[in-house]
């Protein structure tokens, strides 16, 4: 699969407690991205942050950490990302979770193995 040099980064912020049925929302999003034949997805766990509530979420040992942030990043061509957005919206609605979704135009410098 090739990604054009000019692509779009879809970034989705969700909480670790956000669920869709019995599975974490971030997992459901990654699986739906795979079903949609997007180029790839990466989930990043945020060890510290805050959102709309301004409450700090952290992994510090002496504090109770709850609902840490997870960030799902997906890069592909604009048309494929735009086609995925309604599916993402449906997942977010079904999970009853809250999240932040952003889009950025990016330049892909390499995708896949380095050719020799």
N, C-alpha and C positions, 0 to 999 in steps of 0.2 A: 504494500500500500504506500502510495506517495502522498505527502502533504505539501501543498504549495508553499513557497517561501513566505508569502503573505497569508497569514492564517489568523484564527481567533482563539483566544484563551477564555474558556468558560471556567469560572471559579465559583464554587458553591460552599458556603459556610453553614454547617449544621452542628447541633449538639450531640454528644455521645449518647444522650438519653432519648434522642429522637428515633422512633421506631416505625417500621411499616410492617404490621403484623408482628411476627416473632423475630424479625431480623432488624439489625440496625439500618437506619435510613441511608447512611453512606454506602452500605453494602448493596442495598436495593438500587441506588443510583448508578453505581459502577456496573452492576449486572445489566441494567437497562441500557447503559451506554454501550456495553459489549453487544447486546442484542441489536442495537441500532447501527452496528458496524462502524463506530467511531474509532479513530486511530489509536486511542489509548486513554487510560484514566489513572490518576495517582491519588491516593488518600494520604493526607498528612495530618498528624495529631498535634494539636497545639498545647504545649505544656503550661501556657499561661495566657490569659486574655480576658476581655470583657466585651459585652455587647450592649444591646439597647437598654438593659436593666442597670448597667454600670456596675454590676456585681463582679468582683474578681473571681475567676475560675483558675485554679492552680493545681499542680501536682506535688506541691511541697509536702514532705513527709509528715510534719506535725499538724497539718491542716486537713480537714475533710475536703477532698476534691470531689466536685460533682459537676456533671455536664460539661466536661472539657470540650473545646472546639475541635471539630474535624473539618478539614478543607479538602474538597475534591477538585482536582484540576484536570481539565480535558482540553486538548488542543486539536483542532481540525480545521478544515476549510469552512468558511463562513456559512455556506449553504447547508452543510451537514449539522453545524451547531444550531442554526436557526430552526432546522427541522426537528431537532431534539428538544428544543425549549418547551413546546406544549406537553411532551411526555414528562419532562422534569417538573413542570407546573403541576401535573396530575399527581405525581409521586409526593410532592410537597403537600398538596391538599389532602391526600389520603392519609398522610402521616400525622396530620394535625400539628405538625411542628412549625417552628419559625426558623427562618434562615435568611441569608443574604446571598444574592446571586449577582455576579458581575461579569462583564465581557470586556476584553481588551484586544486590540489589534496587536499582533506580535509577528516577528519575523522568525521563521524556523531556519536555523543554521544547519542542523543535521537531524535526521530521523533514521534510525536503523544503523546497521553496521557501517563502519568507515570503509569506503572503497579504496583499494590500493592502486 
